[in-house]
Amino acid sequence: MKRRGNWSFPTLIHFGAGRIAELPKAARKAGMARPLLVTDPGLASLPMVENALQSCRDAGLGMAVFHDMKPNPTGANVADGCAAYHDGAHDGVIAFGGGSALDCGKAIAFMQGQKGTLWDYEDVGDNWTRVNGNAIAPVIAVPTTAGTGSEVGRASVIIKEDSHEKKIIFHPKMMPVAVISDPELSVGLPPFLTAGAGMDALAHSLEAWCAPTFHPLCDGIALEGMALVKGALARAVKDGQDLDARSDMLAAASMGATAFQKGLGAMHSLAHPIGALYDVHHGMTNAVVMPYVLAFNRPVIEDKIEHLSAYLDIKGGFTGFMDWVLALRAELGVPHTLAAFGLDEARIDTIAAMAAVDPTAATNPQPLTVAAARDVFEAAYTGSLTI
């Protein structure tokens, strides 16, 4: 099957192998003459970035690169990026990389035109109405991993350094104006990162499907997103050159991020503080806690999981689905417990308190109190699926 197309949902997406060649044209169409390419330090010197820069320069675009960011980007990283944006008189951002680069790039495009602090625009209440939407610079997103789906998101997740919290910064105009979704760019991603990113995509669709809010459009997207993951993730990890598998995972990542407009849940409520405090991979953290959150939510999601299992052709209802999740984790090399993941229990009370107030906790199927978050962490730490 030829996995190639031009999609206008939820934004303009140029999807297919080799589409990175269209980056200069997309930048021109977005009104950019001097874009700032935002990427992470690990990608900055790789041929894929060098080639993209050269093609843009050959097309007459004035280019500069910003890559001073952490794996979980911080407010200081965004401030430094804004300084680079202004120093270079840039007129748009090309966010190139995994979720960290995409989130940081979107936040730079957002903040370079605002008068308040980054934290004034946290996704709480109607804070987004304080934003000067006309001052948000255009963004073209170029994902190189298949996980976060940030390329089709209207928000960025940024760490607030003084409190070690992951904060969600939101505005509708943070949505990239165009996406170059080229599976060839993900071919070099190592198996561990392919697995972690792919499990993040699964977590997005799974939590969206289980969220108690009413959004049948997102439900449909979530179901098919999980079907793509089921068919492609293990293949992409086993053979990183499998472009069909890479394509399906890239689509699944965008679908998961579209679906979670409906809501997320305790997987992310726990993964956010764990990532902020321990600086571990977000998708892999979701993968580790996934079965324990499913066990915690089972009393209220069993019917939904039975429906999902039937759609995915998994026998055995909830139990069969849990067995599939556990088998997939084992096949991908996901640690079974947070202890095996390298965490300790020293900050369990802090993590539980932060998880209970994380924005994603509000749409967990079961109320995620501090005590409940502590119980789920303990279960994930010890490996107990009885919560």
N, C-alpha and C positions, 0 to 999 in steps of 0.2 A: 504494500500500500504506500502511495506517495503522500507523506505527511508534510504538506505545504499548503499555506493559505494566507489570505488577508482577512483579518477579523476586526470588527469595530465594537466588540464587546469584551470587557467593560471600557476599553479604550482602543485606539488603533494599534493593532498587533501585526507585525510582519513575521510570519511563522514559517520556518523551514530551514533546511541545511543551506548554507551559503548566503543567507540573507544579511549577514554582517556587511557585505559589500554595499548595501543600501544605506549605511549609516550617514555618509555625507549628504545624500539627498534628503534623508529624513531630518537632519539638522537644519538644512536650508529651509525646508518646508515649515519647520517650527519657528522660523525667524531668527535663527542663530547665525552669527557671523564669527563670534569669538567664544565658543563654548569652553567651559572648564570640565575636563574629564576627571571624575572622581572615582577612584578605585582603591583597593587595599594594597598594603605594601608587598604582599606575596605575588600579586598579579602585575604590579607596576612595571616590572622589567621583563615580563614574559612576551614572547612573539605576538600573541593575540592582541595585546594592548599596543605594542609597537606598530603592528600592522594597521590597526584601527586608527591610530594617530596619524600615520603616514598617509593613509587614504583620505583622511579629512584635510590634511595639509595640502595634499596634491589637488584637492578640490577648492583650495583657496581659503579654507577656514583657519582662523588664528586659534591655535590650541595651546593649552597648558594642562599640566597634570597635578592633581592634589591626591596624596596617598597617606597622609599622616593621621592614621586612625587605628584604634584598637579593634580586636576581633568583635567586641561588643562596644560600639562607638559611644563616646561620651559627649557631654555638653561642650567640653573644651575642644574636642575634635571638630565639632560643628562650628564653634567660634573661629578656630584657625582656618577652616575652610571658607568661611565668610570673608575673612581678611584676604585670603588668596583670591577670592572671587572679585573683590573690590580692587585689589592691587592690580589685577590683570584686566580690569575694565571688561569683564565677561558679560555675556548676555543670555546665558543659559547653561544648563548642566547636562552632561552625559554621565549618567550613573552606571558604572561598568563593573560587574562582579557578582558576588554573592549577596546575601541579605544585608550584611553589614555595610557594604559599599553602597547598595541601593538606598538603604535607610539614611545613611549619612549624606549621600548626594541629594536626596529629596529634602532633607532638613536644611542643607546649605541653601538650596534654591528657595526654600521657604523663608528662612531667617534673614537672608541678605537684604530683604526689603522691609523688615519689621522694626518697630521702635521699642517694643518691649523685650523682656528676656525670654529665652526659649521656654522656660517653665510657666510663663504667663499663658501659654497656649496648650497646656496639657489637656488631654481629652477628658475633661471633667465638666459636667454641666454644659453651659453655653459659652465656654471659653473661646471656642473657635470663632464666635461672632466678633471678637476683639481684633481679628486679623484683618490687615489690609490685603484683601484677596487680589487686587490689581497689581500689587507689588511682588507677587510670587513669580519667580522666574520659571520658564518652561523647562521641563525635564524629559530627556529621552533615556529610557531604561534598557540596559543590555544585560540580562541575567546570564551568569556563567554556571550557576548551580540550579538544581531543580528541587526547591524546598520551600523557601519562605513565601514566594509569590509576591514579594514586595513590588515587583514591576507593575502590578495591577492594583496596588493599594493606595489609599488616601491618607496614610499615616506613616510615621517613623517611630521606631522604638529606640530611645536614647537613654543612656545611664546618667542619672543625676549624681555627681561624684560625692557630694557631702553626705547624702543619705544612702548611697549604694542601692538606689532603686531604679528599676527600668520604668521609664515614663513614656507614655504614648502621646505623641504630638500629632494633632489631626486638623485637617482642613480639606474640604472637597477638591480644591484646586491643587492639592499635592499629588493628585493622580498624574502620572506621566502622560504627556501628550502623545507619545508614541513608544512602542516597544519593539526592539529587534530581538526576536526569540529564535536563536540559531542553535540547534543541538550540537553542532560541531564544536562550539565553544566549551561545552561541558565534557568533551571526550577525555581530556587530561585529568579530570577530577579523580583523586585517589578513591579506592573502594570505601574506606572508612567515612570520608566526607560525602560520598555518593549515598551511602546508607543513611547517614544522619540527616542529610537534606531530604531524602525521600521519605523518611519516617516523619519528618516535620510536615511534609505535604499530606501524608496520611492523617496525622493528628489534626490538621486544619479541617479536612473534610469530615473526619469522624466526630470531632467535637461540634462542628456546625450541625451535622445530622442529629446529634443527641441534644442540642440546645433546645430548651422548652419554648422558645419564641416561635411565632407563626410566620414562616417565610417559605412557601412551597417552591419558589423559584430556586432558592439556595439549596433546598433539599434535593432537587433534581440534579443540580450541578455537583453536589457533594457525593451523591451515589455514583455517578459516572466517574468522578475523580478518583474514588476509591477503587472502582473497577480497573482503571488504568494503572494504578499503583499495584494492584494484585497481579496484573499481567506483566508488568515491566520492571518493577524495582529490583527483584532478585537478579533478573537478566542484566540490568545495567551495572549492578555491583560485580557480577561474575565476569562480564565482558564489557569493559568501558568503551569499546569501539562499536558496539551495537547501536547504530544510529536510530533504528526504529524504537528501541527501548528508551534511549535518551530523549527522543522526541515525545514519546508518551509521558515520560516523567516530567518533562518541561511543561507540557500541557496540563498535567495533573497538578503541578505546583500553582499555576495561574488559576486553575479551577478551585483549588483549596482556599486561596486568598480571596477569591470572589465569593465563595460559599460562606466564609466566616463573617461576612456582613451580618449574618443571622446571629452570631455569637460564638464564643469559645467556652472554655471551662477549666477544670482543675488541673489538667495537664499543663496548660500554659500558666495558670495561677501559681503553680509550684516551680515551673521551669524559669519563669521570669526572675524571682528572687535568687534561685540557685545560680542562674547564670550571672546575675549582677554581683553576687558575693564570691563565687568561686571561679568566674570567668571560664566556664566550660561551654562546650558546643550546645547551642540551643536545641537543635533538632534531635541530637542524641539524648539530651536530657528528657525531652518529650517521649522518646522511644523507651527509655528506662522506666519512667513512671506510668506509661500507658496502661498496662494491665491492672495496676493497682487502682488507678482512677476508674477504670471500667468496673472493677469489683466493688468499689465504694458506691458507684452510681447504679449498680445492677437493679436494686429494687424499683427504680422508676424508669429505667431504659430498656428493660428486657424485651418488651414488645417491639421497640424500635430496632433493636439489634437482631431480633428474629426476622424482621422485614429486610434488614440489610443483608443478613446471611443468605436469605433466599435470592436476593438480587445478585449476590456475588457467587452463587452456587456453592455455598459452604453448608455442609450438613450439620445438624445438631443444635440449631438455634444459638442461644447465648453461649452455651458451653463450647459448641463447635467454633464459634467466632473467637472466643478467648483462646482456644487451642491453636487456631490459625495465627493469631497475633503472636503467641509465644513461640510457635515454630518459625515464623518469619523473623522474629528478633534473633533467635538462635542461628538461623541460616546466615543472617547478615553480620553476626558477631556483636550484637548489642549486649552490653553487660546486663545481667538479670537483676542486679540490685544496685542501689546507690552506693553501697559499700564497695562493690566491685568496680564501680564507676570512679572511685577515688575520693568520695566524700566521707566526711565524718559527721557525728551528731552534735558537734559543738555549737552550731548555730540553729538548731532545730526550732527553738522558741522564736527566734527572729524570723526564720523562714516562714513558720506557720502564721505569725502575725502579719507579715508582708503579703502572703498568699491570700489571706482572708479579705484583704482590702484591694487586691489587684483588680483592675477593671474587668478582667476576664472571669472573675469569680461570680459576678452577678448573673451570668447565664449558665453556670454549672447546673445540671439537672437536680442535684441534691444541694441544699444549703451548705456552703463551704464556710463553716465557722472556724475560728482559730483552733478549737479542739479537733474538729474534723480534719483540718489540714495537717495537724500534728499526727493524727492517726494514719493518714495516707502516707506521710513521709516515713513514719516508723515502719509501715508495711513494706514500702519500697526499699527501705534500708535493710530490712531483715529477709525480705523475700516471701512474706506471708500474703497469700491471696484471700485470706479470710479477714474481712474488715467489718 
